[in-house]
Amino acid sequence: QVYLVESGGGLVQAGASLKHSCTASGGSFNTSAMAWFRQAPGKAREFVAGLSGSGGGTMYEESVKGRFTISRDNAERRVYLQMNTVKPEDTAVYYCATLTGPPSCKIFPYEYEYWGQGTQVTVSS
């Protein structure tokens, strides 16, 4: 069993920066793919950024490329999402997620087994 606990989030103005963290307990963190998803009101949960467990290859959703950065600290069992130059359309509940099995990053929510509790990010214009 893997437990994910998130921190970060909040209310910020457009153009600001924000950093989420997600701490994992249980499982084989060092070799596990980690990802961030988000869900805006009335919309489906969508992939934001992912990090493979096999050397750190990253993937980003097109709209966040160049603005968001995913990273991990294996010693601390944490994954981070640095959000820069945020926009009102980034407003959503953000979730970290992980899966057991192959370390490659996945982009669909159904492929992930474990989820954090979600943290709200609201970007005002």
C-alpha positions as CSV (number, residue, x, y, z in Angstrom):
1,Q,0.0,0.0,0.0
2,V,1.2,3.5,-0.9
3,Y,0.1,6.7,0.8
4,L,0.5,10.1,-0.8
5,V,0.1,13.3,1.2
6,E,0.2,16.6,-0.6
7,S,1.0,20.1,0.6
8,G,1.0,23.4,-1.2
9,G,-1.8,25.0,-3.1
10,G,-3.7,28.2,-2.3
11,L,-4.9,31.4,-3.8
12,V,-2.5,33.3,-6.0
13,Q,-2.6,36.0,-8.6
14,A,-1.9,35.4,-12.2
15,G,1.9,35.4,-12.9
16,A,2.8,34.2,-9.5
17,S,4.7,31.0,-8.6
18,L,3.6,28.1,-6.4
19,K,5.1,24.9,-5.4
20,H,3.4,21.6,-4.5
21,S,5.0,18.7,-2.7
22,C,3.8,15.2,-2.3
23,T,5.3,12.8,0.2
24,A,5.0,9.1,-0.3
25,S,5.0,6.3,2.3
26,G,5.1,2.6,1.4
27,G,6.0,1.1,-1.9
28,S,9.2,1.5,-3.9
29,F,9.4,5.2,-4.3
30,N,12.7,5.4,-6.1
31,T,11.6,3.2,-9.0
32,S,8.0,4.3,-9.2
33,A,6.6,6.7,-11.8
34,M,5.1,9.8,-10.2
35,A,2.7,12.2,-11.8
36,W,0.6,15.3,-11.1
37,F,-3.0,15.6,-12.4
38,R,-5.5,18.3,-12.0
39,Q,-9.3,18.6,-12.2
40,A,-11.2,21.8,-12.8
41,P,-14.9,22.1,-11.9
42,G,-17.0,20.3,-14.4
43,K,-14.0,18.8,-16.2
44,A,-12.3,15.5,-16.3
45,R,-9.1,14.9,-14.5
46,E,-6.2,15.6,-16.7
47,F,-2.5,14.8,-16.8
48,V,-0.2,17.7,-15.9
49,A,3.3,16.3,-15.5
50,G,5.0,13.0,-14.9
51,L,8.3,11.6,-13.9
52,S,9.5,8.1,-14.7
53,G,11.0,6.0,-12.0
54,S,13.9,4.8,-14.2
55,G,16.1,7.7,-14.5
56,G,13.9,10.7,-14.3
57,G,12.5,11.2,-17.7
58,T,9.7,13.8,-17.7
59,M,6.5,14.5,-19.6
60,Y,4.4,17.6,-19.6
61,E,0.9,18.5,-20.8
62,E,1.3,21.0,-23.6
63,S,-0.2,24.0,-21.8
64,V,2.2,23.8,-18.9
65,K,5.5,23.2,-20.8
66,G,8.0,25.9,-19.9
67,R,6.0,27.0,-16.9
68,F,5.8,23.9,-14.7
69,T,8.6,21.6,-13.5
70,I,8.2,18.2,-11.9
71,S,11.1,16.9,-9.8
72,R,11.7,14.3,-7.1
73,D,13.8,13.8,-4.1
74,N,14.2,10.1,-3.5
75,A,15.9,10.5,-0.2
76,E,12.9,12.4,1.1
77,R,10.4,10.3,-0.9
78,R,8.9,13.5,-2.3
79,V,7.8,14.7,-5.7
80,Y,7.4,18.4,-6.4
81,L,5.5,20.5,-8.9
82,Q,6.9,23.9,-9.3
83,M,4.3,26.2,-11.0
84,N,5.6,29.4,-12.5
85,T,3.7,32.1,-14.3
86,V,0.4,30.7,-13.3
87,K,-2.7,31.5,-15.3
88,P,-6.4,31.6,-14.3
89,E,-6.9,28.5,-16.4
90,D,-4.5,26.6,-14.1
91,T,-7.2,26.8,-11.4
92,A,-8.0,23.3,-10.3
93,V,-7.6,20.7,-7.6
94,Y,-4.1,19.2,-8.1
95,Y,-3.4,15.5,-7.3
96,C,-0.2,13.5,-7.1
97,A,-0.4,9.9,-8.2
98,T,1.8,6.9,-8.5
99,L,1.5,3.3,-9.6
100,T,3.3,0.0,-9.1
101,G,4.7,-2.0,-11.9
102,P,6.8,-0.7,-14.8
103,P,8.6,2.7,-14.0
104,S,7.5,4.4,-17.2
105,C,5.3,7.4,-16.9
106,K,1.6,7.1,-17.8
107,I,-0.8,9.9,-18.8
108,F,-4.2,8.5,-18.1
109,P,-5.8,8.6,-14.6
110,Y,-7.0,5.0,-14.8
111,E,-3.4,3.8,-15.1
112,Y,-2.6,5.1,-11.6
113,E,-3.4,3.1,-8.5
114,Y,-2.6,5.6,-5.7
115,W,-3.7,9.2,-5.3
116,G,-3.1,12.0,-2.9
117,Q,-5.9,13.9,-1.3
118,G,-5.8,16.8,-3.7
119,T,-5.0,20.4,-3.1
120,Q,-6.9,23.4,-4.4
121,V,-5.1,26.0,-6.5
122,T,-7.0,29.1,-7.4
123,V,-5.4,31.7,-9.7
124,S,-7.1,35.1,-9.8
125,S,-6.7,37.4,-12.8
